[in-house]
Amino acid sequence: MRLLPPLLMTLVALAVPATPAWAAAPQVAIAAPQVVTALEGHTQAVTATVTNTGTSTAKDLVVSFSGVSAGLRLRADSDVPDLAPGESRKYQFSVTPAAATTAAGVASSFKITVGTDTAEVTVVRAAGTELAVAGLDEVSVDHGNYANVGVTFRNISKGTYRHPAVVLVTEAGIAPVAGYANCEYDRTDVDFTTVTCLADQELAPGATLSTPASTNPLMLEVPEHAAGPHTYAASVAVVDLSDAVAASLATNSGPRMAMTATATAAHAGSGNVTTFGVKVGAPPAGSAAIAAPRATGIGTGWVALGGAVLIGAGALSRRRRVAARV
């Protein structure tokens, strides 16, 4: 047998491509709700979907929780079984939030991880959750502009809710705008910003409330430096707050966002959470915007006048989706 020269053997070895370590590892994705609501002190089941996006069987999958806010208890209800390529399975876990005493403590968050993929979930504490909110469609907003988040919701319970509220959660990169005395921000999470706004009125069974369309509206902002093109996630939850949380907002001074009663119509959906996309284009040339986190209009201007935020008629970049009546 004739042996190859040492140098030629080295070149042959280099010519054979090695299998990358990542190619052999299972590729797993997890999808979970951006926002869930739960009664204070009660356990709420949450369902996430785990999908094997790779080409080999995913085995020995471990689910872990991290970044769990204080006052939030989590419990895994089942293990994730082995997944064949392309296979998806539902995974259930439960959350139990402690009572909140301030509006800033209404929302808590945690991360759920399977393999190398992570999803973040925000839990909104509530004294009551039998409310139905109308769906919101994707909205396009230019850099440096604002959009009205018009929320309409209805009491579908048999009792009167004393402290109905709207909670807006936005992904990092965009921000809610609601600097009113009956609203309070929570910016403690680096991935999401939350604002909770009290309705300042009771909501009788079957009654409907809406956030303002012009004076002191609930809005979101796309800063000049926002990454793009990208579709950011935003969610709205409607809940009834506890007496303690409502009291923390009742005495604040300054302009307030006044929600108004509207005719009960077939526009309120069946759930108390709705999620929508905020589509942001490529940043203007020469701007300080960072690169888009992943590849995936018309905005609004606003001005403070006499303690109120006013938006010109027809300037809103918003599209509503009609949902079936409960």
RONU-664598 format. One record per residue (C-alpha): residue in three letters; x negated, y negated, z. Coordinates in Angstrom, 3 decimals. Last residue first. Layout:
REM residues N
+-----+----------+----------+----------+
:  aa :     east :    north :       up :
+-----+----------+----------+----------+
: ALA :        X :        Y :        Z :
...
+-----+----------+----------+----------+
END
This chain:
REM residues 326
+-----+----------+----------+----------+
:  aa :     east :    north :       up :
+-----+----------+----------+----------+
: VAL :   70.049 :  -37.380 :   23.124 :
: ARG :   70.131 :  -39.688 :   20.138 :
: ALA :   67.940 :  -38.711 :   17.224 :
: ALA :   64.897 :  -40.858 :   16.575 :
: VAL :   64.614 :  -43.900 :   14.324 :
: ARG :   61.014 :  -44.681 :   13.464 :
: ARG :   59.897 :  -48.281 :   13.926 :
: ARG :   57.350 :  -50.185 :   11.868 :
: ARG :   55.244 :  -53.022 :   13.277 :
: SER :   52.918 :  -55.718 :   12.004 :
: LEU :   54.803 :  -58.673 :   13.407 :
: ALA :   54.585 :  -62.003 :   11.612 :
: GLY :   58.180 :  -62.119 :   10.420 :
: ALA :   59.179 :  -64.649 :   13.052 :
: GLY :   56.193 :  -66.359 :   14.655 :
: ILE :   54.886 :  -64.879 :   17.887 :
: LEU :   55.042 :  -66.774 :   21.154 :
: VAL :   53.224 :  -66.019 :   24.401 :
: ALA :   54.701 :  -68.001 :   27.263 :
: GLY :   53.168 :  -70.205 :   29.962 :
: GLY :   54.065 :  -73.441 :   28.173 :
: LEU :   52.556 :  -72.296 :   24.898 :
: ALA :   49.982 :  -69.526 :   24.649 :
: VAL :   49.275 :  -68.629 :   21.018 :
: TRP :   49.469 :  -65.447 :   19.014 :
: GLY :   48.359 :  -64.260 :   15.592 :
: THR :   49.603 :  -61.012 :   14.186 :
: GLY :   48.061 :  -58.269 :   12.111 :
: ILE :   48.456 :  -56.921 :    8.586 :
: GLY :   46.476 :  -54.887 :    7.377 :
: THR :   39.873 :  -41.363 :    9.128 :
: ALA :   36.347 :  -41.233 :    9.337 :
: ARG :   35.077 :  -40.681 :   12.834 :
: PRO :   33.639 :  -42.886 :   15.571 :
: ALA :   33.593 :  -45.794 :   13.116 :
: ALA :   30.331 :  -47.714 :   13.089 :
: ILE :   30.063 :  -50.724 :   15.346 :
: ALA :   31.644 :  -54.099 :   14.629 :
: ALA :   29.295 :  -57.107 :   14.823 :
: SER :   30.637 :  -58.576 :   11.600 :
: GLY :   28.534 :  -59.223 :    8.500 :
: ALA :   31.066 :  -57.740 :    6.130 :
: PRO :   34.470 :  -57.386 :    7.738 :
: PRO :   35.050 :  -54.147 :    9.661 :
: ALA :   36.484 :  -51.183 :    7.752 :
: GLY :   40.180 :  -50.698 :    8.385 :
: VAL :   42.058 :  -50.171 :   11.630 :
: LYS :   45.117 :  -47.929 :   11.862 :
: VAL :   46.821 :  -47.857 :   15.243 :
: GLY :   48.476 :  -44.461 :   15.619 :
: PHE :   51.545 :  -43.586 :   17.671 :
: THR :   52.440 :  -41.571 :   20.762 :
: THR :   55.847 :  -41.434 :   22.461 :
: VAL :   56.610 :  -40.462 :   26.050 :
: ASN :   60.001 :  -40.373 :   27.827 :
: GLY :   61.439 :  -37.630 :   25.658 :
: SER :   64.675 :  -37.122 :   23.717 :
: GLY :   64.471 :  -40.161 :   21.494 :
: ALA :   66.374 :  -43.404 :   21.803 :
: HIS :   67.668 :  -44.980 :   18.609 :
: ALA :   71.223 :  -43.755 :   18.263 :
: ALA :   72.680 :  -46.825 :   19.922 :
: THR :   73.238 :  -48.286 :   23.360 :
: ALA :   73.452 :  -52.033 :   22.845 :
: THR :   70.473 :  -53.879 :   24.253 :
: ALA :   69.562 :  -55.123 :   27.715 :
: THR :   66.505 :  -57.358 :   27.784 :
: MET :   62.997 :  -56.952 :   29.156 :
: ALA :   61.503 :  -60.146 :   30.572 :
: MET :   57.698 :  -60.216 :   30.604 :
: ARG :   56.791 :  -62.500 :   33.499 :
: PRO :   55.047 :  -65.855 :   33.650 :
: GLY :   53.141 :  -66.565 :   36.875 :
: SER :   53.268 :  -65.453 :   40.494 :
: ASN :   53.066 :  -61.897 :   41.792 :
: THR :   55.700 :  -61.075 :   44.410 :
: ALA :   57.457 :  -58.206 :   42.649 :
: LEU :   54.352 :  -56.364 :   41.437 :
: SER :   53.227 :  -54.620 :   44.656 :
: ALA :   56.881 :  -54.155 :   45.622 :
: ALA :   57.495 :  -52.106 :   42.471 :
: VAL :   54.633 :  -49.770 :   43.404 :
: ALA :   55.963 :  -49.240 :   46.938 :
: ASP :   59.580 :  -48.805 :   45.841 :
: SER :   58.533 :  -46.034 :   43.461 :
: LEU :   58.498 :  -46.558 :   39.719 :
: ASP :   61.010 :  -45.272 :   37.161 :
: VAL :   59.333 :  -44.119 :   33.982 :
: VAL :   58.814 :  -45.022 :   30.326 :
: ALA :   55.611 :  -43.787 :   28.671 :
: VAL :   54.001 :  -45.398 :   25.622 :
: SER :   50.999 :  -43.904 :   23.857 :
: ALA :   48.164 :  -45.229 :   21.703 :
: ALA :   45.670 :  -43.382 :   19.502 :
: TYR :   43.193 :  -45.130 :   17.220 :
: THR :   43.080 :  -44.558 :   13.478 :
: HIS :   39.601 :  -45.366 :   12.212 :
: PRO :   37.889 :  -47.349 :    9.477 :
: GLY :   36.532 :  -48.736 :   11.605 :
: ALA :   34.934 :  -49.623 :   14.921 :
: ALA :   36.317 :  -52.590 :   16.836 :
: HIS :   33.944 :  -55.589 :   17.047 :
: GLU :   36.526 :  -58.209 :   16.041 :
: PRO :   38.900 :  -56.857 :   18.661 :
: VAL :   42.102 :  -54.964 :   17.753 :
: GLU :   44.679 :  -56.116 :   20.268 :
: LEU :   47.882 :  -54.564 :   21.574 :
: MET :   51.096 :  -56.307 :   22.467 :
: LEU :   53.969 :  -56.377 :   24.963 :
: PRO :   55.921 :  -59.541 :   24.302 :
: ASN :   56.043 :  -62.796 :   26.279 :
: THR :   58.475 :  -64.587 :   23.933 :
: SER :   58.845 :  -62.867 :   20.540 :
: ALA :   60.213 :  -59.313 :   20.284 :
: PRO :   60.678 :  -58.821 :   24.021 :
: THR :   60.620 :  -55.290 :   25.510 :
: SER :   63.863 :  -53.373 :   25.189 :
: LEU :   66.359 :  -51.931 :   27.699 :
: THR :   69.209 :  -49.451 :   27.308 :
: ALA :   72.047 :  -48.381 :   29.619 :
: GLY :   73.415 :  -44.818 :   29.663 :
: PRO :   73.229 :  -44.543 :   33.460 :
: ALA :   72.374 :  -47.958 :   34.955 :
: LEU :   68.944 :  -49.575 :   34.656 :
: GLU :   67.922 :  -51.931 :   37.451 :
: GLN :   65.996 :  -55.111 :   36.789 :
: ASP :   62.464 :  -56.538 :   36.958 :
: ALA :   61.358 :  -54.282 :   34.045 :
: LEU :   57.965 :  -53.495 :   35.604 :
: CYS :   54.972 :  -53.410 :   33.244 :
: THR :   52.117 :  -50.895 :   33.592 :
: VAL :   48.928 :  -51.397 :   31.560 :
: THR :   46.451 :  -48.627 :   30.795 :
: THR :   43.042 :  -48.696 :   29.126 :
: PHE :   41.487 :  -45.478 :   27.835 :
: ASP :   38.069 :  -43.862 :   27.328 :
: VAL :   36.032 :  -45.712 :   29.961 :
: ASP :   38.678 :  -45.137 :   32.636 :
: THR :   38.782 :  -47.754 :   35.433 :
: ARG :   40.545 :  -50.331 :   33.261 :
: ASP :   43.962 :  -50.191 :   34.948 :
: TYR :   46.017 :  -53.246 :   34.127 :
: GLU :   49.045 :  -54.686 :   35.938 :
: CYS :   52.282 :  -56.131 :   34.593 :
: ASN :   55.035 :  -58.052 :   36.420 :
: ALA :   52.941 :  -61.234 :   36.643 :
: TYR :   52.122 :  -61.144 :   32.953 :
: GLY :   48.830 :  -60.631 :   31.130 :
: ALA :   50.210 :  -57.996 :   28.780 :
: VAL :   47.746 :  -57.272 :   25.968 :
: PRO :   46.829 :  -53.613 :   25.517 :
: ALA :   43.344 :  -52.880 :   24.133 :
: ILE :   41.631 :  -51.330 :   21.120 :
: GLY :   38.207 :  -49.675 :   21.007 :
: ALA :   38.908 :  -47.259 :   23.879 :
: GLU :   42.249 :  -45.516 :   23.318 :
: THR :   45.381 :  -47.298 :   24.460 :
: VAL :   47.913 :  -46.421 :   27.188 :
: LEU :   51.107 :  -48.486 :   27.552 :
: VAL :   53.324 :  -47.876 :   30.612 :
: VAL :   56.860 :  -49.298 :   30.552 :
: ALA :   58.830 :  -49.611 :   33.776 :
: PRO :   62.208 :  -48.879 :   35.337 :
: HIS :   62.472 :  -49.882 :   39.012 :
: ARG :   65.958 :  -49.221 :   40.402 :
: TYR :   67.040 :  -46.360 :   38.155 :
: THR :   70.786 :  -45.802 :   38.394 :
: GLY :   72.001 :  -42.207 :   38.496 :
: LYS :   73.392 :  -39.706 :   36.025 :
: SER :   70.173 :  -39.578 :   33.991 :
: ILE :   69.739 :  -40.561 :   30.341 :
: ASN :   68.507 :  -44.087 :   31.077 :
: ARG :   67.512 :  -45.592 :   27.736 :
: PHE :   64.354 :  -46.941 :   26.122 :
: THR :   63.292 :  -49.478 :   23.516 :
: VAL :   59.639 :  -50.495 :   23.166 :
: GLY :   58.369 :  -53.056 :   20.656 :
: VAL :   54.570 :  -52.961 :   20.657 :
: ASN :   53.756 :  -56.278 :   18.983 :
: ALA :   50.523 :  -56.322 :   17.032 :
: TYR :   47.379 :  -58.402 :   17.498 :
: ASN :   44.469 :  -59.566 :   15.370 :
: GLY :   40.692 :  -59.845 :   15.540 :
: HIS :   40.151 :  -56.965 :   13.121 :
: ASP :   43.257 :  -56.245 :   11.069 :
: VAL :   46.157 :  -54.139 :   12.354 :
: SER :   48.010 :  -51.262 :   10.709 :
: VAL :   50.830 :  -49.573 :   12.655 :
: GLU :   51.720 :  -45.887 :   12.902 :
: ASP :   55.333 :  -45.265 :   13.829 :
: LEU :   56.953 :  -45.717 :   17.227 :
: GLY :   59.589 :  -43.366 :   18.625 :
: ALA :   62.430 :  -44.611 :   20.813 :
: VAL :   62.124 :  -43.804 :   24.502 :
: ALA :   64.398 :  -41.577 :   26.593 :
: LEU :   64.464 :  -41.754 :   30.388 :
: GLU :   64.928 :  -38.984 :   32.932 :
: THR :   61.461 :  -39.478 :   34.446 :
: GLY :   62.049 :  -40.717 :   37.991 :
: ALA :   59.788 :  -41.674 :   40.904 :
: ALA :   56.871 :  -41.620 :   38.483 :
: ARG :   53.151 :  -40.955 :   38.199 :
: VAL :   51.627 :  -41.239 :   34.712 :
: VAL :   49.013 :  -38.559 :   33.940 :
: THR :   46.415 :  -39.428 :   31.290 :
: VAL :   44.833 :  -36.502 :   29.429 :
: GLU :   41.388 :  -36.386 :   27.830 :
: ALA :   40.354 :  -33.686 :   25.380 :
: THR :   36.935 :  -32.016 :   25.190 :
: ASP :   35.314 :  -29.677 :   22.681 :
: THR :   31.995 :  -27.889 :   23.282 :
: GLY :   33.443 :  -24.653 :   24.601 :
: VAL :   36.782 :  -25.524 :   26.180 :
: THR :   36.942 :  -28.820 :   28.071 :
: ILE :   39.778 :  -30.641 :   29.852 :
: LYS :   39.154 :  -34.230 :   30.909 :
: PHE :   41.059 :  -36.089 :   33.609 :
: SER :   43.174 :  -39.192 :   34.002 :
: SER :   45.338 :  -41.034 :   36.497 :
: ALA :   48.055 :  -43.628 :   35.827 :
: VAL :   50.261 :  -45.252 :   38.477 :
: GLY :   47.284 :  -46.392 :   40.561 :
: ALA :   46.998 :  -49.837 :   38.994 :
: ALA :   50.710 :  -50.310 :   39.664 :
: THR :   50.086 :  -49.939 :   43.380 :
: THR :   51.076 :  -47.400 :   46.049 :
: ALA :   50.940 :  -44.217 :   43.988 :
: ALA :   52.174 :  -40.882 :   45.342 :
: ALA :   49.989 :  -37.831 :   44.799 :
: PRO :   49.930 :  -36.248 :   41.372 :
: THR :   50.373 :  -32.506 :   40.762 :
: VAL :   49.110 :  -31.210 :   37.420 :
: SER :   49.603 :  -27.750 :   35.908 :
: PHE :   47.825 :  -25.631 :   33.334 :
: GLN :   48.971 :  -23.789 :   30.263 :
: TYR :   47.012 :  -22.606 :   27.235 :
: LYS :   48.686 :  -22.010 :   23.897 :
: ARG :   46.741 :  -19.941 :   21.414 :
: SER :   45.338 :  -20.602 :   17.961 :
: GLU :   43.599 :  -18.220 :   15.527 :
: GLY :   41.487 :  -19.495 :   12.617 :
: PRO :   38.652 :  -17.066 :   13.326 :
: ALA :   39.797 :  -14.545 :   15.981 :
: LEU :   40.334 :  -15.815 :   19.508 :
: ASP :   39.433 :  -14.021 :   22.730 :
: PRO :   41.893 :  -14.856 :   25.486 :
: VAL :   42.115 :  -18.232 :   27.276 :
: ASP :   42.824 :  -17.613 :   30.941 :
: SER :   46.065 :  -18.579 :   32.639 :
: ASP :   47.742 :  -21.030 :   35.013 :
: ALA :   44.809 :  -23.373 :   35.661 :
: ARG :   45.512 :  -25.734 :   38.550 :
: LEU :   44.960 :  -29.467 :   38.780 :
: ARG :   45.455 :  -31.884 :   41.701 :
: LEU :   45.430 :  -35.653 :   41.173 :
: GLY :   45.028 :  -38.057 :   44.081 :
: ALA :   41.570 :  -39.190 :   43.035 :
: SER :   40.964 :  -39.075 :   39.301 :
: VAL :   39.574 :  -35.906 :   37.729 :
: GLY :   36.514 :  -36.656 :   35.610 :
: SER :   36.102 :  -32.975 :   34.857 :
: PHE :   38.195 :  -29.873 :   34.202 :
: SER :   36.898 :  -26.583 :   32.815 :
: VAL :   38.293 :  -23.895 :   30.553 :
: VAL :   35.997 :  -20.975 :   29.834 :
: LEU :   36.146 :  -18.916 :   26.673 :
: ASP :   34.590 :  -15.463 :   27.029 :
: LYS :   34.894 :  -14.738 :   23.319 :
: ALA :   35.416 :  -16.739 :   20.136 :
: THR :   35.448 :  -14.366 :   17.170 :
: SER :   33.338 :  -15.597 :   14.271 :
: THR :   34.028 :  -17.951 :   11.360 :
: GLY :   34.717 :  -21.143 :   13.305 :
: THR :   37.782 :  -23.284 :   13.949 :
: ASN :   39.019 :  -21.145 :   16.847 :
: THR :   41.975 :  -23.123 :   18.141 :
: VAL :   43.033 :  -23.943 :   21.721 :
: THR :   46.407 :  -25.641 :   22.149 :
: ALA :   47.225 :  -27.424 :   25.402 :
: THR :   50.414 :  -27.126 :   27.458 :
: VAL :   51.115 :  -29.082 :   30.636 :
: ALA :   53.266 :  -27.948 :   33.558 :
: GLN :   54.248 :  -30.597 :   36.109 :
: THR :   53.983 :  -30.077 :   39.867 :
: HIS :   55.719 :  -32.531 :   42.192 :
: GLY :   54.225 :  -34.978 :   44.699 :
: GLU :   55.039 :  -37.982 :   42.530 :
: LEU :   57.115 :  -36.911 :   39.561 :
: ALA :   55.024 :  -36.250 :   36.484 :
: THR :   54.522 :  -37.951 :   33.131 :
: VAL :   52.150 :  -36.751 :   30.413 :
: VAL :   49.912 :  -38.832 :   28.146 :
: GLN :   47.359 :  -37.950 :   25.453 :
: PRO :   48.890 :  -34.498 :   25.106 :
: ALA :   46.310 :  -31.730 :   24.575 :
: ALA :   44.420 :  -30.351 :   21.558 :
: ILE :   41.362 :  -28.120 :   22.010 :
: ALA :   38.885 :  -27.129 :   19.316 :
: VAL :   36.572 :  -24.100 :   19.279 :
: GLN :   33.543 :  -23.304 :   17.101 :
: PRO :   32.042 :  -19.964 :   18.057 :
: ALA :   28.214 :  -19.919 :   18.069 :
: ALA :   26.480 :  -18.222 :   15.147 :
: ALA :   26.198 :  -21.377 :   13.054 :
: TRP :   24.983 :  -23.416 :   16.043 :
: ALA :   21.857 :  -21.301 :   16.422 :
: PRO :   20.874 :  -21.908 :   12.806 :
: THR :   20.192 :  -18.706 :   10.876 :
: ALA :   16.562 :  -18.807 :    9.695 :
: PRO :   15.871 :  -19.476 :    6.032 :
: VAL :   13.336 :  -17.093 :    4.399 :
: ALA :   10.808 :  -19.292 :    2.559 :
: LEU :    8.720 :  -19.800 :    5.690 :
: ALA :    8.074 :  -16.072 :    5.944 :
: VAL :    7.016 :  -15.928 :    2.310 :
: LEU :    4.606 :  -18.813 :    2.841 :
: THR :    3.046 :  -17.109 :    5.861 :
: MET :    2.607 :  -13.856 :    3.941 :
: LEU :    0.914 :  -15.787 :    1.128 :
: LEU :   -1.585 :  -17.292 :    3.597 :
: PRO :   -2.343 :  -13.882 :    5.162 :
: PRO :   -3.035 :  -12.252 :    1.758 :
: LEU :   -0.436 :   -9.660 :    0.872 :
: LEU :   -1.172 :   -6.047 :    1.677 :
: ARG :   -1.373 :   -3.355 :   -1.009 :
: MET :    0.000 :    0.000 :    0.000 :
+-----+----------+----------+----------+
END
